[in-house]
């Protein structure tokens, strides 16, 4: 007969959980990536040349039809994400999925709060030497569209994951979410609303936030399992 677990053993079991470790590692790496991008952008590191080169290239190759299409794709983040947020919340409430409703609300609302806080924290005018599009006061770091798209559509993928059993459908789900998020990010570059670094920074924050939420939820699940033993 196995001896009863002590609180120390239960704590080690929780923090040694592979999923929890993965979530923690991903969140830390994503935060470091964001800080690295911010450092490159605001301290005018040599890598910032990639930002301007991509912006100039897209500016020289945009078409009227392309701008129209990319504007519609960009709208999938705003007003798309707020609409999606309300629709999914109502659906979960209707289905009486209280736990998923809480998870969804925390992820979406937290993502918006995080975006607004970062916009204020990094409130600045992009240096003219690295602003070939002359965005000036309209420039925002990080890209709120990229952050919101990754958080919202990523969370939709998480909610659908447990409802899909077939491996092929799960792979298709992942590909659809990734493609959609990347398209929204690219649309912000194409319509000259952001630079590459802004979009990548938005992705990094979104990944970090999803990983943190996933890690916290995993910790809750493990804690409940320990209490029921």
Secondary structure as UniProt FT lines:
FT   HELIX           7..15
FT   HELIX           18..42
FT   TURN            43..44
FT   TURN            46..47
FT   HELIX           48..61
FT   HELIX           64..74
FT   TURN            75..79
FT   HELIX           80..94
FT   TURN            95..96
FT   HELIX           98..121
FT   HELIX           128..130
FT   TURN            132..133
FT   HELIX           136..138
FT   HELIX           144..161
FT   TURN            162..163
FT   HELIX           167..190
FT   TURN            191..192
FT   HELIX           196..227
//
